[in-house]
Amino acid sequence: MVYHMKTTIDLPDDLLMEAKTAAILRKTTLRQLVARGLRRELQSASEDEPSAIRSLRRLDAGPWRGVSADHYVEDLRRNWA
């Protein structure tokens, strides 16, 4: 189930006009444009993780398919001798 919550944010007038124009040109809504931007920003914030974990998360082929990077690293740490 998907929930939506309304919120109010204050943006500089020039940024709001640019965002509205971009939404129109991309044939999307301001809501979708803002949501995509927030998701992208939050995803890039996770790049502060150690590079080994980040690299494992990006793998989507071969023997790593279906392997959770978090579980893999946790298992390595548990068995570290």
C-alpha positions as a Markdown table, in Angstrom:
| # | Residue | x | y | z |
|---|---|---|---|---|
| 1 | Met | 0.0 | 0.0 | 0.0 |
| 2 | Val | 1.4 | 3.4 | -0.9 |
| 3 | Tyr | 0.7 | 6.4 | 1.3 |
| 4 | His | 1.1 | 10.0 | 0.4 |
| 5 | Met | 1.5 | 12.8 | 2.9 |
| 6 | Lys | 1.0 | 16.5 | 2.1 |
| 7 | Thr | 3.6 | 18.9 | 3.3 |
| 8 | Thr | 4.5 | 22.5 | 2.7 |
| 9 | Ile | 8.0 | 23.7 | 1.8 |
| 10 | Asp | 9.3 | 27.2 | 1.2 |
| 11 | Leu | 11.3 | 27.6 | -1.9 |
| 12 | Pro | 12.9 | 30.6 | -3.5 |
| 13 | Asp | 10.6 | 32.0 | -6.2 |
| 14 | Asp | 13.2 | 31.5 | -9.0 |
| 15 | Leu | 13.8 | 27.8 | -8.0 |
| 16 | Leu | 10.0 | 27.1 | -7.9 |
| 17 | Met | 9.5 | 28.7 | -11.3 |
| 18 | Glu | 12.5 | 26.7 | -12.7 |
| 19 | Ala | 11.1 | 23.5 | -11.2 |
| 20 | Lys | 7.6 | 24.1 | -12.6 |
| 21 | Thr | 9.0 | 24.8 | -16.0 |
| 22 | Ala | 11.2 | 21.7 | -15.9 |
| 23 | Ala | 8.1 | 19.6 | -14.9 |
| 24 | Ile | 6.1 | 20.9 | -17.8 |
| 25 | Leu | 8.9 | 20.3 | -20.3 |
| 26 | Arg | 9.4 | 16.8 | -19.0 |
| 27 | Lys | 5.7 | 16.2 | -19.1 |
| 28 | Thr | 5.5 | 15.3 | -15.4 |
| 29 | Thr | 4.3 | 16.9 | -12.3 |
| 30 | Leu | 6.1 | 19.0 | -9.7 |
| 31 | Arg | 5.3 | 16.3 | -7.1 |
| 32 | Gln | 7.0 | 13.7 | -9.2 |
| 33 | Leu | 10.0 | 15.9 | -10.0 |
| 34 | Val | 10.5 | 16.7 | -6.3 |
| 35 | Ala | 10.1 | 13.1 | -5.2 |
| 36 | Arg | 12.7 | 11.9 | -7.8 |
| 37 | Gly | 15.1 | 14.7 | -6.7 |
| 38 | Leu | 14.7 | 13.7 | -3.0 |
| 39 | Arg | 15.2 | 10.1 | -3.7 |
| 40 | Arg | 18.4 | 10.8 | -5.7 |
| 41 | Glu | 19.7 | 13.1 | -2.9 |
| 42 | Leu | 18.9 | 10.5 | -0.2 |
| 43 | Gln | 20.6 | 7.8 | -2.3 |
| 44 | Ser | 23.7 | 9.9 | -2.8 |
| 45 | Ala | 23.8 | 10.5 | 1.0 |
| 46 | Ser | 24.3 | 6.7 | 1.5 |
| 47 | Glu | 27.5 | 7.0 | -0.5 |
| 48 | Asp | 29.2 | 7.8 | 2.8 |
| 49 | Glu | 29.3 | 4.1 | 3.4 |
| 50 | Pro | 32.6 | 2.2 | 3.1 |
| 51 | Ser | 33.4 | 1.7 | -0.5 |
| 52 | Ala | 33.5 | -2.1 | -0.2 |
| 53 | Ile | 29.8 | -2.2 | 0.8 |
| 54 | Arg | 28.9 | 0.4 | -1.8 |
| 55 | Ser | 30.6 | -1.8 | -4.5 |
| 56 | Leu | 28.8 | -4.9 | -3.4 |
| 57 | Arg | 25.5 | -3.1 | -3.5 |
| 58 | Arg | 26.1 | -2.2 | -7.1 |
| 59 | Leu | 26.8 | -5.7 | -8.2 |
| 60 | Asp | 23.9 | -7.2 | -10.0 |
| 61 | Ala | 25.4 | -10.0 | -12.0 |
| 62 | Gly | 27.0 | -13.4 | -11.8 |
| 63 | Pro | 27.5 | -15.2 | -8.5 |
| 64 | Trp | 26.4 | -12.1 | -6.5 |
| 65 | Arg | 22.9 | -12.0 | -7.9 |
| 66 | Gly | 20.5 | -12.3 | -4.9 |
| 67 | Val | 23.2 | -11.8 | -2.3 |
| 68 | Ser | 22.5 | -9.1 | 0.2 |
| 69 | Ala | 25.6 | -6.9 | 0.6 |
| 70 | Asp | 24.7 | -6.1 | 4.2 |
| 71 | His | 24.3 | -9.8 | 5.2 |
| 72 | Tyr | 27.5 | -10.7 | 3.3 |
| 73 | Val | 29.6 | -8.1 | 5.2 |
| 74 | Glu | 27.9 | -8.9 | 8.5 |
| 75 | Asp | 28.9 | -12.6 | 8.0 |
| 76 | Leu | 32.4 | -11.7 | 7.1 |
| 77 | Arg | 32.7 | -9.6 | 10.3 |
| 78 | Arg | 31.2 | -12.4 | 12.5 |
| 79 | Asn | 33.7 | -15.0 | 11.1 |
| 80 | Trp | 36.7 | -12.7 | 11.2 |
| 81 | Ala | 39.3 | -14.6 | 13.1 |
